[in-house]
Amino acid sequence: MKNKTLVMLTLLSAVSFASLAQTQIIAHRGAWKNTNFPQNSIASLNAAIEQKLWGAEFDVHLTKDDVLVVNHDIDFYGIDIATSTYEELLTKKHPNGESIPTLEEYLKEGLKQDEVTLVLELKTNKLGTERTLKAADLTVAAVKKLKAKKAVEYIAFSYDACVHLRELDKKAKIHYLNGDKTPRELKDSKLDGFDYNLSVLKKHPTWIKEAKDLKLKTNVWTVNSEADMIYFLEQNVDYITTDQPELLRTVQEKK
């Protein structure tokens, strides 16, 4: 009887470990915090690839002259992206000497490998919904042109953009960021899941299970403390987006 009990405990422990191990790591704006590379740079993308993470997240804006560029903030070292031309943005550089990457340049670099997923955040344009949807049109066209559909997943704070992305590509993986939609609402809109801030998921602790029951993917951002990492690993989310991928991997291995 004791032997049977020991076997059962061992199996339960193995199941628990396997469950935790399913959580995948996404580097927020590439691997930059512990590498000192600029966020959203080609260098930070390659650092994430070198770490063999599941994914590297990056942010895409539309310039005044309809060029898609990769940067987090609405300005590039003081130059407002939405109201400036691409040539104007080229007058500034990242501290490591890189110019602001175009989406095409960034995707081409990411497509040199096929292990790390490129998690493309479509930024909401400050000039309004029309420009945001135009950015969605051009983004999907660029992904199609480079034959990158299998390598790219989309996230966006704009619900209109998420719905429009679904209209543009019925098979794309699309996840909503803003945190104001229930799992059922996302399912009804034919989105693939949520990518919500950790505070949202702590406020709505049942949403992770509800999403899983609906076969939606669950992602949480931006998880940087060890305590929060442990919490969401125990919640068995599908993905954790973090500025500290190295720490998260260490915490995950300890579990």
Secondary structure, 3 states (H helix, E strand, C coil): CHHHHHHHHHHHHHHHHHHHHCCEEEECCCCCCCCCCCCCCHHHHHHHHHCCCCEEEEEEEECCCCCEEECCCCEECCEECCCCCHHHHCCCCCCCCCCCCEHHHHHHHHCCCCCCEEEEEECCCCCCHHHHHHHHHHHHHHHHHCCCCCCEEEEECCHHHHHHHHHHCCCCCEEECCCCCCHHHHHHCCCCEEEEEHHHHHHCCCHHHHHHHCCCEEEEECCCCHHHHHHHHHCCCCEEEECCHHHHHHHHHHC
